[in-house]
Amino acid sequence: MIARSLLVPIGTFLKTHGIKGELNATLETEGIDLSTLRCILIERDGLMVPFFVASQRRRGSQGVLVILDGIKTQQAAAAFAGKTIYAIGAELPQNDGEDDGYNQGFYLSDLCGYSVTADGIQIGVVDDFDDTTANVLMNVRDSSGVIRSIPVADEFFDQIDPDTRTIQLSLPGGLLEL
């Protein structure tokens, strides 16, 4: 079974399209080609069930018409109307430099509570993120309660380990003193 924490909602099936099992869907994440994913997941009877995309075609800027393997009639497709479409986060494409808080299956908010080490020195725990500035900042609270703001930039992150809930950074000299 796939853990829900590894899944990312990527769209919604709106309604059926035609009589041969095709579904009209909107995708929240731009640039996703459903056929490149190993599978999509739909919640059915409280369980996340994998489905394979047999075909897809674009419909407008965010719309897509989808046929799922084994779904051949309008009646069978109707059971998917209104359902959220999920994907395994690690299978989703990266954003080519745009930072929307999503990187390799993580939302920034998922990193709250992670211990942060910079250049081998423990500096604190991720408290929150500030996305009100031009550069997103990670607020790290040290053991005395002092909060340090660190820019969220790919070049600073050496490793993010979800198993140990740790982040290892390499920071430019003097950044923590600002």
NORZI-V260400 format. One record per backbone hydrogen bond with DSSP energy under -0.5 kcal/mol. NH is the residue of the N-H (numbers start at 0). CO is the residue of the C=O. If there is no record, write none. Layout:
nh:co
NH:CO
NH:CO
This chain:
nh:co
5:2
6:3
7:86
9:84
10:84
11:25
12:82
13:11
13:23
14:23
16:21
21:16
22:65
23:14
24:22
24:63
25:11
26:61
27:9
28:9
29:27
31:28
33:31
35:32
36:33
39:50
40:85
41:48
43:46
46:43
48:41
48:46
50:39
53:51
53:66
54:66
56:64
58:62
62:58
63:24
64:56
65:22
65:63
66:54
68:51
70:67
71:69
73:18
76:72
77:73
78:74
78:75
79:76
80:77
81:12
82:79
84:10
85:40
86:7
88:5
88:86
90:87
91:88
97:94
99:97
102:100
102:105
105:102
107:100
109:106
110:106
110:107
111:108
112:125
113:110
114:164
115:123
116:166
117:120
118:116
118:168
120:117
122:115
123:115
124:140
125:113
126:138
127:138
129:136
130:128
136:129
137:149
138:127
138:136
139:137
139:147
140:124
140:138
141:139
141:145
144:141
147:139
147:145
149:137
149:147
151:135
152:150
155:152
156:152
156:153
157:155
157:167
158:167
160:165
161:159
164:160
165:160
166:114
167:158
168:116
168:166
169:155
174:171
176:173
177:173
177:174
